[in-house]
Amino acid sequence: RALSKAGIPITAFNTADQAMHHLQDEAPLAIITDVRMPGMSGFEFLEQVHANHPNVPVIIMTAHSDMQAAVSAF
């Protein structure tokens, strides 16, 4: 809601696979994703995004506190 209120266009997807399909048509300004998702993990998603859109910044977040995931994300 905060991004929408700031006038930043938002498109949300239920899975990383849906997002990857959308990324075939256009590159976003940035991507916010979770570590744990149905299907492809956030790290797998990150790898695919960087392979196809290396200049798109990706923010990975999670509600799960896992030091290894934090280190891997960095």
Backbone as a printed PyTorch tensor [residue, N CA C, xyz], in Angstrom:
tensor([[[  0.8160,  -1.1910,   0.0000],
         [  0.0000,   0.0000,   0.0000],
         [  0.8600,   1.2560,   0.0000]],

        [[  1.9620,   1.2160,   0.7340],
         [  2.8300,   2.3970,   0.7980],
         [  3.4120,   2.7210,  -0.5710]],

        [[  3.8160,   1.7130,  -1.3170],
         [  4.3650,   1.9570,  -2.6500],
         [  3.2950,   2.5140,  -3.5840]],

        [[  2.0990,   1.9640,  -3.5110],
         [  1.0020,   2.4680,  -4.3420],
         [  0.6720,   3.9150,  -3.9980]],

        [[  0.6500,   4.2390,  -2.7050],
         [  0.3700,   5.6100,  -2.2870],
         [  1.4520,   6.5700,  -2.7690]],

        [[  2.6710,   6.0550,  -2.9290],
         [  3.7760,   6.8830,  -3.4150],
         [  3.7820,   7.0060,  -4.9430]],

        [[  2.8000,   6.3810,  -5.5900],
         [  2.7060,   6.4720,  -7.0450],
         [  3.5870,   5.4840,  -7.7870]],

        [[  4.0840,   4.4910,  -7.0950],
         [  4.9310,   3.4760,  -7.7200],
         [  4.0320,   2.3360,  -8.1950]],

        [[  4.0680,   2.0210,  -9.4910],
         [  3.1940,   0.9580,  -9.9980],
         [  3.5840,  -0.4100,  -9.4200]],

        [[  2.5720,  -1.1860,  -9.0390],
         [  2.7860,  -2.4920,  -8.4080],
         [  2.0770,  -3.5590,  -9.2280]],

        [[  2.7520,  -4.6740,  -9.4420],
         [  2.1350,  -5.8670, -10.0090],
         [  2.5170,  -7.0120,  -9.0890]],

        [[  1.5290,  -7.7420,  -8.5840],
         [  1.7790,  -8.8430,  -7.6470],
         [  1.4820, -10.1810,  -8.3200]],

        [[  2.2450, -11.1940,  -7.9200],
         [  2.0840, -12.5330,  -8.4600],
         [  2.0240, -13.5300,  -7.3110]],

        [[  1.3040, -14.6270,  -7.5050],
         [  1.1790, -15.6520,  -6.4700],
         [  2.3850, -16.5820,  -6.4160]],

        [[  3.0920, -16.7160,  -7.5340],
         [  4.2540, -17.6100,  -7.5810],
         [  5.3730, -16.9520,  -8.3830]],

        [[  6.5670, -17.4410,  -8.1650],
         [  7.7180, -16.9530,  -8.9340],
         [  7.5810, -17.3280, -10.4040]],

        [[  6.9890, -18.4790, -10.6840],
         [  6.7890, -18.8840, -12.0810],
         [  5.9040, -17.8840, -12.8210]],

        [[  4.8440, -17.4050, -12.1610],
         [  3.9860, -16.3950, -12.7790],
         [  4.7670, -15.1110, -13.0320]],

        [[  5.5870, -14.7200, -12.0780],
         [  6.3970, -13.5080, -12.2440],
         [  7.3940, -13.6710, -13.3870]],

        [[  8.0370, -14.8320, -13.4670],
         [  9.0050, -15.0620, -14.5520],
         [  8.3180, -14.9800, -15.9130]],

        [[  7.1050, -15.5060, -15.9980],
         [  6.3680, -15.4300, -17.2610],
         [  6.1240, -13.9630, -17.6410]],

        [[  5.7560, -13.1530, -16.6690],
         [  5.5240, -11.7220, -16.9070],
         [  6.8230, -11.0060, -17.2980]],

        [[  7.9470, -11.4290, -16.7250],
         [  9.2300, -10.7920, -17.0080],
         [  9.7080, -11.0310, -18.4380]],

        [[  9.0990, -11.9810, -19.1380],
         [  9.4440, -12.1950, -20.5410],
         [  8.9930, -11.0110, -21.3900]],

        [[  7.9470, -10.3080, -20.9180],
         [  7.3860,  -9.1960, -21.6840],
         [  7.9530,  -7.8340, -21.3030]],

        [[  8.3300,  -7.6670, -20.0220],
         [  8.8520,  -6.3720, -19.5870],
         [  9.6960,  -6.5240, -18.3300]],

        [[ 10.6120,  -5.5940, -18.1550],
         [ 11.4670,  -5.5730, -16.9720],
         [ 10.9570,  -4.5060, -16.0070]],

        [[ 10.7640,  -4.8440, -14.7490],
         [ 10.2770,  -3.8650, -13.7790],
         [ 11.3900,  -2.9480, -13.2950]],

        [[ 11.0070,  -1.9110, -12.5390],
         [ 11.9940,  -1.0190, -11.9260],
         [ 12.7440,  -1.7440, -10.8130]],

        [[ 12.0300,  -2.6220, -10.0850],
         [ 12.6130,  -3.4050,  -8.9910],
         [ 11.6810,  -4.5780,  -8.6920]],

        [[ 12.2180,  -5.5600,  -7.9630],
         [ 11.4400,  -6.7360,  -7.5730],
         [ 11.5870,  -6.9240,  -6.0730]],

        [[ 10.4600,  -7.1720,  -5.4170],
         [ 10.4610,  -7.5470,  -4.0050],
         [  9.9140,  -8.9650,  -3.9370]],

        [[ 10.6450,  -9.8660,  -3.3080],
         [ 10.2350, -11.2640,  -3.2640],
         [ 10.4990, -11.8560,  -1.8870]],

        [[  9.9160, -13.0000,  -1.6510],
         [ 10.1020, -13.7200,  -0.3950],
         [ 11.0780, -14.8650,  -0.6340]],

        [[ 11.7140, -15.3230,   0.4400],
         [ 12.6100, -16.4700,   0.3470],
         [ 11.8040, -17.7400,   0.1130]],

        [[ 10.7080, -17.8680,   0.8510],
         [  9.8930, -19.0860,   0.7880],
         [  8.6050, -18.8030,   0.0430]],

        [[  8.4520, -19.5140,  -1.0880],
         [  7.2580, -19.3710,  -1.9210],
         [  6.8590, -20.7420,  -2.4210]],

        [[  5.6130, -20.8890,  -2.8810],
         [  5.2270, -22.1540,  -3.5140],
         [  6.0360, -22.3500,  -4.7940]],

        [[  6.4830, -23.5540,  -5.0340],
         [  7.2550, -23.8360,  -6.2460],
         [  8.6910, -23.3800,  -6.1080]],

        [[  9.1070, -22.4940,  -6.9710],
         [ 10.4770, -21.9900,  -7.0070],
         [ 10.7750, -21.1540,  -5.7550]],

        [[ 11.9480, -21.3610,  -5.1680],
         [ 12.3350, -20.5680,  -3.9970],
         [ 12.7370, -19.1600,  -4.4210]],

        [[ 12.8130, -18.2850,  -3.4430],
         [ 13.2460, -16.9200,  -3.7190],
         [ 14.6620, -16.8560,  -4.2700]],

        [[ 15.5200, -17.7830,  -3.8280],
         [ 16.9010, -17.7970,  -4.3170],
         [ 16.9660, -18.2730,  -5.7640]],

        [[ 16.1650, -19.2720,  -6.1090],
         [ 16.1110, -19.7270,  -7.5000],
         [ 15.5600, -18.6060,  -8.3920]],

        [[ 14.5400, -17.9310,  -7.8790],
         [ 13.9550, -16.8090,  -8.6030],
         [ 14.9980, -15.7160,  -8.8260]],

        [[ 15.7500, -15.3950,  -7.7830],
         [ 16.8070, -14.3880,  -7.8780],
         [ 17.8160, -14.7490,  -8.9660]],

        [[ 18.2460, -15.9980,  -9.0020],
         [ 19.2120, -16.4390, -10.0150],
         [ 18.6550, -16.2390, -11.4200]],

        [[ 17.3970, -16.6120, -11.6240],
         [ 16.7940, -16.4750, -12.9540],
         [ 16.6100, -15.0130, -13.3410]],

        [[ 16.2020, -14.1960, -12.3860],
         [ 16.0410, -12.7660, -12.6790],
         [ 17.3850, -12.1630, -13.0650]],

        [[ 18.4200, -12.4580, -12.3010],
         [ 19.7390, -11.8760, -12.5930],
         [ 20.2990, -12.3890, -13.9130]],

        [[ 19.9670, -13.6110, -14.2850],
         [ 20.4400, -14.1420, -15.5670],
         [ 19.7780, -13.4240, -16.7390]],

        [[ 18.4970, -13.0710, -16.5740],
         [ 17.7420, -12.4630, -17.6750],
         [ 17.6380, -10.9460, -17.5960]],

        [[ 17.7350, -10.3970, -16.3920],
         [ 17.6060,  -8.9490, -16.1750],
         [ 18.6360,  -8.5130, -15.1350]],

        [[ 19.9110,  -8.5300, -15.4880],
         [ 20.9710,  -8.2760, -14.4950],
         [ 20.9390,  -6.8900, -13.8590]],

        [[ 20.2610,  -5.9320, -14.4660],
         [ 20.2460,  -4.5750, -13.9180],
         [ 19.0270,  -4.2730, -13.0520]],

        [[ 18.1340,  -5.2390, -12.8950],
         [ 16.9430,  -5.0310, -12.0750],
         [ 17.2840,  -5.3480, -10.6160]],

        [[ 17.1320,  -4.3870,  -9.7090],
         [ 17.4140,  -4.6520,  -8.2960],
         [ 16.3510,  -5.5850,  -7.7000]],

        [[ 16.7980,  -6.4950,  -6.8470],
         [ 15.9070,  -7.4620,  -6.2060],
         [ 16.0640,  -7.3410,  -4.6980]],

        [[ 14.9380,  -7.1900,  -4.0080],
         [ 14.9050,  -7.1820,  -2.5450],
         [ 14.2990,  -8.5010,  -2.1080]],

        [[ 15.0540,  -9.2770,  -1.3240],
         [ 14.5500, -10.5480,  -0.7990],
         [ 14.2620, -10.3680,   0.6790]],

        [[ 13.0480, -10.7650,   1.0680],
         [ 12.6930, -10.6560,   2.4770],
         [ 11.9640, -11.9210,   2.9070]],

        [[ 11.7980, -12.0680,   4.2140],
         [ 11.0590, -13.2040,   4.7400],
         [ 10.6300, -12.9230,   6.1710]],

        [[  9.5870, -13.5840,   6.5780],
         [  9.1250, -13.4850,   7.9660],
         [  9.8140, -14.5270,   8.8330]],

        [[ 10.5630, -15.4170,   8.2050],
         [ 11.2580, -16.4850,   8.9270],
         [ 12.6750, -16.0370,   9.2500]],

        [[ 13.0530, -16.1180,  10.5240],
         [ 14.4270, -15.7420,  10.8800],
         [ 15.3290, -16.9580,  10.7260]],

        [[ 16.1630, -16.8820,   9.7240],
         [ 17.0570, -17.9910,   9.3770],
         [ 18.3800, -17.3550,   8.9630]],

        [[ 19.4040, -17.4770,   9.7910],
         [ 20.6850, -16.8340,   9.5220],
         [ 21.2850, -17.3050,   8.1970]],

        [[ 21.1750, -18.5970,   7.8960],
         [ 21.7310, -19.1060,   6.6540],
         [ 21.0420, -18.4680,   5.4470]],

        [[ 19.7160, -18.3010,   5.5260],
         [ 18.9900, -17.6560,   4.4260],
         [ 19.4320, -16.2060,   4.2700]],

        [[ 19.6440, -15.5180,   5.3730],
         [ 20.0890, -14.1240,   5.3170],
         [ 21.4660, -14.0360,   4.6690]],

        [[ 22.3630, -14.9100,   5.0470],
         [ 23.7060, -14.9210,   4.4710],
         [ 23.6420, -15.2550,   2.9820]],

        [[ 22.8190, -16.2390,   2.6200],
         [ 22.6830, -16.6210,   1.2100],
         [ 22.1180, -15.4830,   0.3780]],

        [[ 21.1330, -14.7610,   0.9410],
         [ 20.5240, -13.6510,   0.2200],
         [ 21.5240, -12.5470,  -0.0450]],

        [[ 22.4120, -12.3080,   0.9230],
         [ 23.4090, -11.2600,   0.7640],
         [ 24.3880, -11.6350,  -0.3170]]])
